[in-house]
Amino acid sequence: MAESVLPLAATLARIRALAKERQLDVDEILNVEALAERTGVPAGLTAALLRGEEFADPTPDEAAETVRLRAAHLYAASRDTDGRPYAVADIAAAIGAAPWWVNQLVSGGKVPHLRHCAQFAAFFGREAAFLTDTPAQAVNRALQPAVQSLNNGSGDLMADLMDQYGLVSISTRGKALTRTQETLLLGMITSMLSAEEVR
C-alpha cells in the first residue's frame, strides 16, 4: 500500500459517499468486529475511530504496548496449514530469533528488543506496520482494499476482478452474494493478489 494514503477521516468519507452512491450497506463495509479482528485494534476503539473520534499520538510506552498487544493478537488469530497455532520453535527458527523471545512476544509479555519484529510480522504475511501503526493508521490501512474495490471499474465487480487478474472462476459455495459482500470480497482478493505481485 502506498504511503500517500489519505487520513482515516478522508477514507471514511470516501467509503460512505461511494457506498451511498452504489447503494451498498456501509455498516457491512465498516464492520467494527471484522476490522478489530483484522487490525488488532480493540473493538471499542475501532468503533470510536469509525465515529470520527480522534486520539493523541501514543507515548513511547503506549507504542511499546501496541507492539506487544498486536503481536499477541497476530499469533492468536493465525493458524498453520493444519489449523493449529504455530509452534513457537518454528517461528523462532524462521525469523532467526531465540524461542524465549518469540514466546514472550506471542504471550504479550515484555518485548526484549524490537529487531525481530519486522521478520515476525512477515512470518504471518504482514508488514511491520501491522505491529507499530497507531490505531487510526491500522484501521485506515485495513480499509484500503474496500476503497480500492469501491473505486473499481464497470459496476460488475466480479467481471472486473476476473479480467484484471485472469481468473477463470470464483466460487461462492453456492450462495449468492449481496452487492456489498461482492465489494468486500473484491477488495480482499485484490489486496492479496496485489501483494503476491510485489513478491
N, C-alpha and C positions, 0 to 999 in steps of 0.2 A: 504494500500500500504506500502511495506517495506521501511524503511528509507535508505536502501543501494542502492537506485535508482541512476543510472548514471547521471552525469550532463547533462544539456539540450543539449549541443553540441554533446555529445555522443549519446543521444537519437535521435536527428535529423539525425545523420549519420546512425544510425541503421535503422531508418524508411526509409530513402532514399535508402539504399542498399537493404533492403528487398522488398521495393516497386518495384525497378528496376528488381530484381531477379524474382519476381512474376508477372511482367508486370501490375502493378497497377498504377493508376493515383495518384502520390504523391501530386499534388496540391489539390486533393479532400481530402486526408488524412490530409494535413496541411492547411486546410481551415481557413483563417485568421478570417473571421466573426464568424464562428462557434466556434473557440477557444476563441475569445474575449467574446462571449456570455456565454460560459461555465465557464470562469475563472474570468470575471470581469476586465480583463486587457484590456485597450483601444486598439482598432484595430490597430492604428498606431504603438504602442509599441509592440504589438503582432507580427506584420509584421517585425519590426526591429529585434526582437528576432529570428524569423524564418530565417532571412537573416544571422544570426550569430553575430549580434552586441551585445556587452557586455556593462553592465552598472554598476556603482559603487553601493555598498551596500547603502540602504537608510539611511538617518539620522533618529533620533528618531521622528522628526516632520513629515518626509515623511512616516515613518512607521505608525504613527497615522492616517495620511491622507489616506493611503491604507486601513486601517480598516474601516474608515468612508465610503469611496467610494465603497468598496466591500460589506459592509453591505447594503448600499442603493441599489446597483445593485442586490444583492441576493433577497431582498424584492421585488423590482420592477419586477424581472424576474419570481417570483414564484406565483402560484395560488392555491387556495384551491380546494376541490373536486367539487365545483360548478363553477369553472373557474373565481372566483373573487379574488382580492387581499386579503391576510389575514388581519383580524381585529387586530389592534394594541393591543386592550384589550385581545384578545385571545392569542397572542404571549406572552404578559406580564404575563398572568396567567400561561401559560405552562412553562415558564422559571423562574418564581419567581422574576420577575423584576417589577419595577414601570412602569406604562404605559407611563409616561412622558419620562423615559429613553429610552424605546423602540421607542417612537415617534421621539426622537432626533436621534436615531441610524438609523432608516429607512428613515428619511428625509435627511440624510447626514450631519446633524448638528454635533456639538462638542460631542464627546463621553465622558460622565462624568466619567465613570470608566469601565475598561475592564473586571471586574469579571464575567459578564453575557455573554460575547461574545461567549464562548465555547457552552453554552446552546442555544444561539441564532442560531449559525451555525447548531447545532444538530437538532433544530426545523425544519430546512429546509433540513435535511438529509445530511448535510455536516460536515466535520471535521473543528475544529477551525482553522486549517492551511489555509482553504479557505480564511479567513479574513486576515491572517498575512503573508502568503507566499510572497516573493519577486515576481516581475513579471516573472522572469525566472523560479523560483520554481513552480509558478502557472501553467505556460504553460507546463512545464515538467510533472507535476502531471496529467494534463488533457490529455497528450499524452500517458500515460502508458497503458490504455486499447487498444490503437492502436498497441503498441509494443507487448502486450500480444497476440492479435489476429494474428499479423503478424508472431509471433513465433510459432503459434499453428499448430500442427499435420499434418494431412494427405493430405491436399490440398482441401478436401471437407469440407469447413468451417461450413456449416450448419449441416452436419452429425456429425462433431466433437462436436459442441455445444450441439446438441440433445443427443449424447451419454454421454457427460460429466455431464450434469445436468438432464438426464432422461426426457427430454421434448418429448411430443408426436408430436407436430407440431409447426411451426412458420408461422404466416400469414403475407404476404406482401401486402395484399389487392389487389391481382390480378396482381400486377406489378412485372415484372422480375427485379431483382436487378443486377447491374453490380458487377463484382468481387470486386471492391474497396468498393462499398456500403455494400456487404456482410462482408468484413473485418471490416468496421467501425461498423456495426450492431453487429457483434460477440464481438468486444471489449466492446461496450456499455453494452450488455446483460451480458457478463462475469463479468464486473465490478459491475453491480447491484446485480447479484446473489451471487458473492463472498462477497459483503458487507452484504447481508442477512444471509449468513452462519456464519459470525462473531457475529451477534446479539444473 
